[in-house]
Amino acid sequence: MGDLDGRIALVTGAATGLGEAAARALAAAGAKVAVTDLTAPEDLAAELGGVARAQDVTSEADWAATMDWLRSAAGGLDILVNNAGLWLFKPLTETTLEDWRRLHSVNVEGVFLGTRAAVPLLAERAHLWRGGTAIVNMSSVAGIEGAAGATCYNSTKGAVRLFTMGCAKELAAARIRVNSVHPGVIDTQMGRTLIDDFAAAQGVGNNESLAGVAAMHPLGHLGEAQNVADAVVFLASDRAAFTTGSELIVDGGLSA
């Protein structure tokens, strides 16, 4: 028996990285998993016995269509993982308004649109589970503390953090729990891009940049996608039945 037997979960941005790891972990815990990305992750869905759909998280109409699809293809929704997101490393004075709007459109508006669209489906099934239904928003350690060169990204992830808290209070009466996860630097494609960006900015080699970024974490190494996926499963399950509006930090001590 898994912690999530009988649950239906949707993971956005599931084609790679943290989204893929979360989808795999949710399925391993017993959930039926629906996965979306700009290109439908059909192979992942087939492997996990789930369903896949192409989705643009910045489109209000696409979110409405995704909810209709979930109802017909999966039978409803118990867990929403708002994972889709973009990274930007650029000095403030070089950050364009287009950069700002693009990042906020995906990282903030995508979470808003997804959360709002999912509420009716989540509320319908909340009575089935001791801990109700759950939304897990992927924020970042950058939503906890600032980072030079990442001001735009900081803004988006800080917004997700506080949006999560407000939603937790507003949706509690519907028995929908809302929490955020705050990873440090994780060894994924996005994490490696961050390391490449740091190397370019500091004029050092990638190996030196990797060592420097790893050393920023008191545990002395990058995180693994599974570390974050495990946090998602916990927050989605009845083990977190009394947990809402929280920020689960998975950063190797970086923000301590």
C-alpha positions in Angstrom: 0.0 0.0 0.0 1.3 3.4 -0.9 0.7 6.7 0.8 -1.1 8.0 -2.2 -3.1 5.0 -3.3 -6.3 6.2 -5.1 -5.1 9.7 -5.6 -5.0 11.5 -8.9 -2.0 13.9 -9.3 -1.1 16.5 -11.9 2.5 17.7 -12.3 3.3 20.6 -14.7 6.7 21.0 -16.3 7.1 17.2 -15.9 9.2 16.5 -19.0 12.5 16.8 -17.1 14.2 17.7 -13.8 12.2 18.2 -10.6 8.9 17.7 -12.4 9.8 14.4 -13.8 11.2 13.3 -10.4 8.1 14.4 -8.7 5.9 12.5 -11.1 7.9 9.3 -10.7 7.8 9.6 -6.9 4.0 10.3 -6.8 3.4 7.3 -9.0 5.7 5.1 -6.8 3.6 6.2 -3.8 0.5 4.9 -5.6 -1.0 8.0 -7.3 -2.3 8.0 -10.8 -0.2 10.7 -12.4 -1.1 13.2 -15.2 1.9 15.0 -16.6 2.1 18.1 -18.8 4.7 20.2 -20.4 4.9 22.4 -23.5 5.4 19.1 -25.4 3.3 16.3 -23.9 5.6 13.8 -21.9 4.0 10.8 -23.5 6.9 8.4 -22.8 6.9 9.3 -19.1 3.1 8.9 -18.9 3.3 5.5 -20.5 6.1 4.4 -18.2 4.1 5.5 -15.1 0.7 4.2 -16.3 -0.6 7.8 -16.4 -1.7 10.3 -19.0 0.0 13.2 -20.7 -1.0 16.4 -22.3 0.8 19.4 -23.9 0.1 22.5 -21.8 1.1 26.2 -21.7 0.8 27.1 -18.1 0.6 30.8 -19.0 -2.7 30.3 -20.9 -6.0 30.7 -18.9 -7.8 28.8 -21.7 -5.3 26.0 -21.6 -5.7 25.6 -17.8 -9.5 25.3 -18.3 -9.0 22.7 -21.0 -6.5 20.8 -18.8 -9.1 20.6 -16.0 -11.7 19.2 -18.5 -9.2 16.7 -19.7 -8.3 15.6 -16.1 -12.0 15.0 -15.4 -12.5 12.8 -18.4 -9.0 11.2 -18.7 -8.2 10.7 -15.1 -11.5 11.1 -13.1 -10.7 14.2 -11.2 -7.9 15.7 -9.2 -6.5 15.2 -5.7 -2.9 16.7 -6.0 -1.7 19.6 -8.0 2.1 20.2 -8.3 2.7 23.6 -9.8 6.3 22.9 -10.9 6.7 24.5 -14.4 9.2 27.3 -14.1 12.0 29.3 -15.7 15.5 30.4 -14.4 17.2 33.7 -15.2 20.6 34.9 -14.2 21.2 38.5 -15.3 22.3 41.7 -13.6 19.4 44.0 -12.6 20.6 46.7 -14.9 20.6 44.3 -17.9 17.2 42.7 -17.1 14.7 43.8 -19.6 11.0 44.3 -19.1 10.5 41.4 -21.5 12.7 39.2 -19.2 10.7 40.3 -16.2 7.3 39.7 -17.8 8.4 36.3 -19.3 9.6 35.0 -16.0 6.6 36.2 -14.0 4.2 34.9 -16.6 5.5 31.3 -16.1 6.7 31.3 -12.5 3.9 33.4 -10.9 0.9 33.7 -13.3 1.2 30.0 -14.1 0.9 29.1 -10.4 -2.0 31.5 -10.0 -3.9 30.2 -13.0 -3.3 26.6 -12.1 -4.3 27.0 -8.5 -7.5 28.9 -9.3 -8.5 26.4 -12.1 -7.9 23.4 -9.9 -9.9 24.5 -6.9 -13.3 23.1 -8.0 -11.8 19.6 -8.8 -9.8 19.5 -5.6 -12.8 20.5 -3.5 -14.9 17.8 -5.1 -12.6 15.0 -3.8 -11.4 16.5 -0.6 -13.8 14.5 1.5 -12.2 11.3 0.4 -9.0 11.8 2.3 -8.2 12.4 5.9 -5.9 15.2 5.0 -8.1 16.6 2.2 -6.6 17.4 -1.2 -3.3 19.2 -1.8 -1.5 21.8 -3.8 2.3 21.8 -3.8 3.9 24.9 -5.3 7.6 24.7 -6.4 9.3 27.8 -5.1 13.1 28.0 -4.3 15.6 29.0 -1.7 15.6 32.1 -3.9 12.1 32.7 -2.5 13.6 32.8 1.0 16.7 35.0 0.5 18.1 37.2 -2.2 20.9 36.4 -4.7 22.9 38.9 -6.7 22.2 38.4 -10.4 18.9 36.7 -9.7 16.6 39.6 -8.7 14.0 38.7 -11.3 14.0 35.1 -10.2 13.9 36.1 -6.6 10.8 38.1 -7.2 9.0 35.3 -8.8 9.8 32.7 -6.2 9.1 35.1 -3.4 5.7 35.7 -4.9 5.0 32.0 -5.0 5.9 31.7 -1.3 3.4 34.4 -0.2 0.8 33.3 -2.7 1.0 29.9 -1.2 0.4 31.2 2.3 -2.6 33.3 1.3 -4.2 30.4 -0.5 -3.6 28.1 2.4 -5.8 30.3 4.6 -8.4 30.9 2.0 -8.8 27.3 0.9 -8.6 25.6 4.3 -12.4 25.6 4.6 -12.6 23.5 1.4 -10.1 21.1 2.9 -7.5 21.9 0.3 -4.0 22.2 1.8 -1.4 24.5 0.0 2.3 24.3 0.7 5.5 25.3 -1.0 8.9 23.5 -1.5 12.1 25.5 -1.6 15.0 23.6 -3.1 18.6 24.7 -3.0 20.8 24.0 -6.1 19.7 20.6 -7.3 21.7 18.5 -9.8 19.3 18.8 -12.7 19.5 20.5 -16.1 18.4 23.8 -14.5 20.9 23.4 -11.7 23.7 22.8 -14.2 22.6 25.9 -16.1 22.8 27.9 -12.9 26.4 26.6 -12.4 27.3 27.5 -16.0 25.9 31.0 -15.5 27.9 31.4 -12.3 31.1 30.2 -14.0 30.6 32.8 -16.8 29.9 35.6 -14.4 32.9 34.8 -12.3 35.3 34.0 -15.1 36.1 30.5 -13.8 35.8 27.0 -15.1 32.7 24.9 -14.6 34.4 22.5 -12.2 35.5 25.4 -10.1 32.0 26.9 -10.2 30.5 23.5 -9.3 32.8 23.2 -6.3 32.0 26.8 -5.2 28.2 26.3 -5.5 28.4 22.9 -3.7 30.4 24.6 -0.9 27.6 27.2 -0.4 25.5 24.3 1.0 26.7 23.4 4.5 26.1 19.7 3.7 28.8 20.2 1.0 27.1 19.0 -2.1 24.3 19.6 -4.6 20.9 18.2 -3.9 19.3 15.4 -5.9 16.0 15.6 -7.6 14.7 12.7 -5.4 15.3 14.8 -2.3 12.8 17.3 -3.6 10.4 14.7 -4.9 10.3 13.1 -1.5 9.2 16.4 0.0 6.4 16.7 -2.6 5.1 13.3 -1.8 5.1 14.1 1.9 3.2 17.3 1.5 0.7 15.6 -0.9 0.0 12.8 1.6 -2.1 12.4 4.8 1.2 12.4 6.7 1.0 16.1 6.2 -2.7 16.3 7.1 -2.0 19.2 9.6 0.4 21.0 7.4 -0.7 23.9 5.2 0.8 27.3 4.4 4.2 25.9 5.2 7.5 26.2 3.3 9.5 23.0 3.2 13.1 24.0 2.6 15.3 21.3 0.9 18.5 23.2 0.5 21.3 21.4 2.3 21.4 24.2 4.9 22.0 27.0 2.4 19.5 29.4 3.9 20.1 28.4 7.5 
